[in-house]
Amino acid sequence: MDEPDVSEMEKEIQRLQQQLDMLDNRLDNIDSMVTAVAERVMSQLVTLNITCPHCRKNIEIAVVGNQRPTR
């Protein structure tokens, strides 16, 4: 049996590490956006307009809050 070359394994590990770093950055960005939206929702009306991918109907969702979250 051929065992994987050490340099190939190192390259694969490095590639996986880069992908994990990219995923971590994306999750951080999503967290920042969700936090910003949550803070806005707690202080004022937010309306989301979404188009259903199946029936193509427009759906409007209004979210209202009246206080800021405490940390």
C-alpha positions in Angstrom: 0.0 0.0 0.0 1.1 3.5 -0.7 1.1 5.7 2.3 0.4 9.4 1.8 3.5 11.5 1.5 4.3 13.7 4.5 4.4 16.8 2.4 1.0 16.0 0.8 -0.4 15.5 4.3 1.0 18.9 5.4 -0.5 20.5 2.3 -3.9 18.9 3.1 -3.7 20.1 6.7 -2.8 23.6 5.6 -5.7 23.6 3.1 -8.1 22.4 5.8 -6.8 25.1 8.2 -7.4 27.8 5.6 -10.9 26.6 5.0 -11.6 26.6 8.7 -10.3 30.1 9.0 -12.5 31.2 6.1 -15.5 29.6 7.8 -14.6 31.2 11.1 -14.5 34.6 9.4 -17.8 34.1 7.7 -19.4 33.1 11.0 -18.0 36.2 12.6 -19.5 38.3 9.8 -22.9 36.6 10.2 -22.7 37.1 14.0 -22.0 40.8 13.5 -24.9 41.2 11.1 -27.3 39.3 13.3 -26.3 41.4 16.3 -26.8 44.6 14.4 -30.2 43.5 13.2 -31.2 42.4 16.8 -30.1 45.8 18.2 -32.1 47.6 15.5 -35.1 45.4 16.1 -35.0 46.2 19.8 -35.2 49.9 19.1 -37.5 50.3 16.1 -39.6 48.5 13.5 -37.9 46.2 11.0 -39.8 44.9 8.0 -38.4 41.9 6.1 -39.7 41.3 2.5 -39.0 37.7 1.4 -39.9 36.0 -1.8 -40.8 32.3 -1.4 -38.5 30.3 -3.7 -41.3 27.7 -4.3 -44.5 29.8 -5.0 -42.8 33.2 -5.7 -45.2 35.0 -3.4 -43.9 38.0 -1.5 -44.0 37.6 2.3 -43.7 40.6 4.6 -42.6 40.1 8.2 -42.7 43.0 10.6 -40.7 42.7 13.8 -41.2 45.3 16.6 -39.3 45.7 19.9 -39.5 48.3 22.6 -36.3 48.0 24.6 -32.6 47.4 24.1 -31.0 44.1 25.1 -28.9 44.2 28.2 -25.4 42.8 28.2 
